[in-house]
Amino acid sequence: MITFEVKDMTCGHCVSTITKAVRAVDKEATVRIELQSHQVQIEPTEADADELRDAIQEAGYTPVVVTNGPLKPEKASRGGCCCG
């Protein structure tokens, strides 16, 4: 399981875009996203962490690998995105 923190992911459109980007490099990957905590958790089947990070970056976001721990809900915040 690979977890990224994506602070500039702020809305449902961002979630959809990131999910599509991940699936473009790993069609069978399991993607779990917690919008409030800005975390993307991926169980890859083909791609490695670097390929997944690159795909998210190419979609216009800034993923940072989280070294451990499950998704943790936090307070919602608004940020810079197409809807923010």
N, C-alpha and C positions, 0 to 999 in steps of 0.2 A: 504494500500500500504506500502510495506517495501522496504527501499532502503539501499543497502550496497555499500561501497566503497571497491574496490578490486584492490589495487595498483599493484599487481603482475599479473593482467590480461592485456596482451599486444598484443594479436593477435586474428585472427579469430578462431584458434584452441582453444584458451582459452575460447572464447565466446561459442563455441559449447560444450566444456566440462562442463562449468558451467550450461548451459541450460539443458543438459542431467542430471546433478546431481540434479538440482532443480526438474525437472520433475520426477525423480526417487522417490522422497518423496511426490510430489504433481502433479499428472498427468495433472490436469486441470488448473494449475497455469498459469497466464499470465506473461511472462518474457520479460522485455524490457532492453536492454543493450546498454550503450553508452561507446564504447571502448575508445574514446579519453579522457573522464573524469574519466574512470575506475569505472563507476557506474552501478550497477545492481538493477533494480527496479522490484519488484515481487508483483503481486496481487494473494495471495494464496487462495485456496478453501478448503484445508484440513490442511496443515502444519502451524505451528506457526514460529515465527522469529528464535527461537532457533534451531528448526529442519532444517530450511533452511540454517542457518549459519553453522550448523554441516555438512550438505550435501556438501556445498561449500568447507569447510575445508577438508573433506575427499577426495575431488577431487584434493586437493593439493594447495589450495589458502588460502589467509588470509583476509576474509571479515570483515569489520567493519561497524556496523550499523550507518547510517546517520539519525539523528533525525528529520530533516525536509527538505522541499524544493524539487522541481523537479530536473530532470537531467539537468546538466549544461555542455555544451560543453567546453572543454579546449584545449590547445595546445597538440598535440600528443607528447608522449615521449616514448622512448624505455626502456624496463626494462628487468628483468630476467625472461625469459620463454624459452620454447623449441625453439623459433624462434629468440630470442633476443640475 
